[in-house]
Amino acid sequence: MDFIAGAIGGGLSVAVGYPLDTVKVRIQTERSYNGIWHCIRETYKAEKAWGFYKGMSLSVSTVSLVSSFSFGAYRNFLYNICRLRYGTSDVKPSKVDISVAGCATGAVRVVLISPTETAKVRMQTQKQSHYSVTASHLSKPKYQGPVHCLRMIAKEEGFGGLYKGCSALLCRDCHSFATYFLTYNILCDWFTPAGKNKPDILTVLISGGSAGVFGWAVATPMDVIKSRMQVDNLGQRKYRGLIHCIRVSVKEEGIRVLFKGLGLNCIRAFPVNMVVFVTYEGVMRLAERLMK
């Protein structure tokens, strides 16, 4: 049931946060934007509303699977950690248990999401058809859609191209998912009155939104590096790896480059994760009632 609840929550979250995710990716990978509003204005001016939804079909078709896998994996990791440490899963997990389960979830999901993340970022940063001087006509964008993008990456860069930036993605998701689930559990414990077994809806909304904010706050530096490594084929290759990308980015733009999109990530994370957790808890409680 954890898998089903996670799938529904993840699916609803895309509709809430995708346009802001596109703005975030463009700010992180391009130096031509002066800020969030400048990026929004320029994107709309050049590409209209469609520019904010590039690559969304792939996210819509995979987000339920990814979210289902994430919540299901987390619950299974936590279940097995408790069984190994305490001999039973019917105990309240410690903060360390929750953090380890979250970290493990972030690590294993990299294998699943890296190709779709690469295609999403490539689609989001690809501009509309442009005028070719040599051909004297509008040339088509390189990637005609998310599936075509995946095929082109595999054809031109090999299987490894689909996992470009996975080292940064691994660093991002391990500690961000540990923070994400730990924050949610701590806040639910704080706001749930003594004697109650489950948090109320308001507590879930606040805790879920806050968990998203804290999770993205620690994830943003590696998210910037991940996005830059994933778009590195668009022109001459610039980065040789994770450390080289960090060094070059900081040298050229200062330490602040690692926090590009931080505000936008946090703004987007609160409503998105409110939806994710309230849906997750709602589905889990409905299932419990139906099984009684």
C-alpha positions, 0 to 999 in steps of 0.5 A: 500500500505504501507504493500505491499511496506514494504513486498517487502523491507523486503524480499530483505533485508534478502538476503543482511544481513542474513549471517552477522546476523548469525555471530552476533548471534554467537559472542553474545552468545558464548565466544569462538570467538575472533572477527568477522573474527575469527567467520567467519573463524571457522564457514566456517571451520566447516560448510562451507558456509551453516553454515551462512544460518542456519534457513534462510528459516524461515526468508525468509518466514516470513520477508515480513510479518513482514516488511509489518506489521511493516511499515503498523503499523507505518503508521497507528499509525502515522495517528491515532496519528495525528488525535487525536492530530490535528484533521486531518491526513493531517499535518506534524507529529512532532518528538514526533509523529514519536517517539511514532508511532515507539515505538508502532510499536516496541511493537506490532511486538514482538507478531508476531516475538518472536517465529521466532526470537527464532527459528532463534537464536537456528538454528544459534547457533546449530552446525553441527552433532557431534560424540557421544562417547556413540553411536559411530556414528554421531548424528543428530542435535537436530533441523532438520529445522526451523519448526521442531525447533518451534515444539520441543520448543513448545513440550519441553518448552511449548508455553512460550518457543516460547516467551523466551526473549520477555521482552528483545525483547520488550525493544530492539524494542520499543526504536530502532524503535522510533530511526529508524523512527525518524532518517529517517524522520529527515535526509530526511527533512535535505537533501531534498531541500526546495520546494520539497515534496519528497526526491530523491533516494540518500537522501532515500539511505543515510537516510535509511542506517543511520536510520538502523545504529542508530536503531541498535546502540541503540538496540544492548545491548538488542539484546545481552541479547535477544539472550542469553535468547533465547538459554538458554535451550541449556544445563543447564538453566543459566538465570532466567530472563531479569535482572538476564541475564544482571547481570550475563553477565556483571559480567562474561564478563564486561560491554563490553558484552552488545556491542558485535556485535555492529560493525557488526550490524552497518555494516550490517544495512546500506546496508540492510536498504538502500534496505528496504527504497529505495524499500519502497519509490519506491513502494509507488511512483509507486502506487501513479502514478498508482492511478492518 
